[in-house]
Amino acid sequence: METKAGAGLPSMEKNIIRYVLIPIVRLLMSWNLALFLIKRERKLIEKLTSSLSKEQKERRIKINRTFAIEEHSSDYSVNMACEHLYITGNAIMNVIDTLSKEKEFKHKITIEAVKPIGEDKNAITNFLKFMETYENYIKEHKKNQSKQTKAHPWFINFNNHDWSCFMFMHTFIHRRQIEEIIRVQKEKYE
């Protein structure tokens, strides 16, 4: 059954994230820890993808839906996952920047708006370039906790710090997706 982009997560999973994981992350994760962890994720993705052929990067692979990834996103290529990461990352960086200035982020945030098109042959390189920009931005950031917030479409209102923590969690989730795409691809084609 084909699902619609943005259809969401199963309600139990969404509630675990909303009422357990997000509060724990808010309590325990600092700006610097989020930055350290996202750098680690970038390095893992770079290592995972460095030896892939063009075909391996571009081949769409249907995987079993993994935790925190909606069904619609379980049929991606490695390139599509990386494209999604840099599209979403740019959007999150804009939200963080706006909220850090205590301004209202007026644009509506939707899941559909950050889905990959799937045509970027340089998605991995573009993701890595974006991550360098993001890491430098956060490194130089004043690390305040904004009063201004913006809701995630599936969860709750996040301030600027929450969005930086979410950036790590989102990258972690999709790194696991990339690992699974590579694993299934090896089983099927090698």
N, C-alpha and C positions, 0 to 999 in steps of 0.2 A: 504494500500500500504506500503510495507516494504521499508524503506529508508536506505541508506548507512551511516555507521559511518563516521563522518567528513563532511557530506553533507552541514552542516552549518545552519544558521538561515535565516528566511525571510529577504529580503534586507532592508525593512523599519526598522525592528527591529535592524538589524546589524548597520544601519546608525544612529539610535537613540543612540545606545551604543557608537559607534565610535565618533560621532560628538557632543553629548550632555553629556552623562554620564561620559565617560572617561575624557574629559576636566574639568568637575566639580570636579571629584574625585581628579585629579592631582592638582587642585588649592586648595582644602580644606582639603585634608587628609595628615596628617603627618605619619611618621613611628609609633609613639606611639599611635596615634588614630587608625591606622590600626590594631596594636597589640591588643589594648583594644577591638575593635569590633570583631576581630577573636576569642578572648578568650570568648566573649559573645556567639558567634555562636557555639563554641565547647560545652559550658555549655548547650545551648538549645538542641543541638543534643543529648548530653548525657542524658538529662532529657527525651526527646522524646522517646529514645530507651531503657531506663533502665527497663521498665516493659514489653517489648515485649517478646513473646514466641519465641522459635526457629523457629517455623513455620511462625510466623508473620515477622520475620527478613528475612526469605529465600523466601517467596512467591513473585513471580513477579506479579506486578500490572500494568496494562495499565492505565495511567492517561492522561488527556488532556494535551497537550504540554503547558508548562508554559513559561513565559518570559525568554529568554536567555538560554533555553535548547532546543537543536535540537530534532527533531521528533524521531530519532533513540534512544535517551536516555529516552523516555517517557514510557518505558516498563521495569522498573528496580524493584528489590526488595530493601528493606532498606539496606541489606548487600551490594548489588551492588553499591548503591549510596555512601556508606561509603568506599568501596573498591576504587571506582573512586576518591573520595576525597583524600585518602592517596597516591594513585599512582600519581595523579596530583600534590599534595602537595610536594612530594619528588622531582618531576621534577622541580617545581617552586623554591624550596629551592636551588637546584643545579644551576639554572639559576641566582638567586640572588647572590649566593656565587661567581660564576664566574665573573659576571658583576661588583660586588663590588671590585674585584681585578683588574678591568680595563682590563680584558682579554676577548677575543672573545669567545662566546659560540658557538662552531662549530657544535654541533649536530642539525639536523633538528627537529623542533618541529611540531608534528602532533597531531590532535585530536584522530586519530585512536590508537595511541600509549598509550593513557591514559584511554582507555575504560576498564571497569572491565571484568574479565573472568567470574566471578559469582560463583566461587567455594570456596571462602574464608569464612568458617563458623565462623571465628573470626574477620570478617571485622570491626565491631564496635570497638572491643577492639584494633585492630591494628590501626584504625583511631585515637582513643584517645591517644594511645602511640605515634603515629607520631606527633599529635598536641602538646604534651608535649615537644617533641624534637624541633619542629618548633618554639614554643613560646619562649623557652630558647634561641634558635639561634637568633631570632630577638631581644629579650631583650638585649643580649650581643653584637649585631651588632653595628658597628660604625656609622651607619645611614647616610652615605654619599649619594650623588646623582651621580651615575656613568655617565660618558660620553658615555661609551660603552652601546649598546642597543641590544635587540633581539626582533624580531617581533613575535607577537602572530599570529597564523595561520589565524585568522578571522579578526583581528583588525589592530593595528599599531605597530610600534616599541616602546617597553617599556624599560626604564632603570630599575635599581635594585629597586628603590623606587616604580615605577609603578607596578612592578611585586608583591611587597608586598601588595600594595593596591588591585591588581587583586586577590590575594590570599584570601583576605577578601571577595570581591565581589563574587568570585566563590563559596566559602563556604556558603555564604548567599543564593545564588541561589539554591544550592543543599540542604540546610536545608529546604527551602520551598518545594522542591521536596519530601523530606522525609516526611514532614507534610502531603502533598497531598497523598502520597502512604498510609500512616497510615489512613487518613480520608476515602479514597476510600475502603481500606481493611475492615474497620469497617462497612461501609455501606453494603458491599457485603457479609461478612462472620459472622457478629455478630448480 
